Amino acid sequence: MAEKELTAGPTSLVPYVNAEMYYDSRYDTVNRVRLIPGASLAWSPRYSLEGNVTYQHDSHASTTNLYALNVIWHVYFGTGAGP
């Protein structure tokens, strides 16, 4: 995974890319490859919004190419002092 945080005041933008390969001993090969580019946007210490597009190739599945659009709302709960 590679990411880079960009900040402007209280706002943080973190674009990233994640690549994963899965080895399957049943076939003695790398069976699945997944690529996920996306970004996370935080506008306060408690909230952020993340979006990404996932592509997955699985050579031994009934659906070999899979595409997914993901949107995630993060809510952070703190236990420390302060607002």
BELSUL-V555266 format. One line per field, one symbol per residue. burial: # if it has 24 or more other C-alpha atoms within 12 Angstrom, else .. Layout:
# BELSUL-V555266
burial->???
This chain:
# BELSUL-V555266
burial->............###................###########......####..####.........................
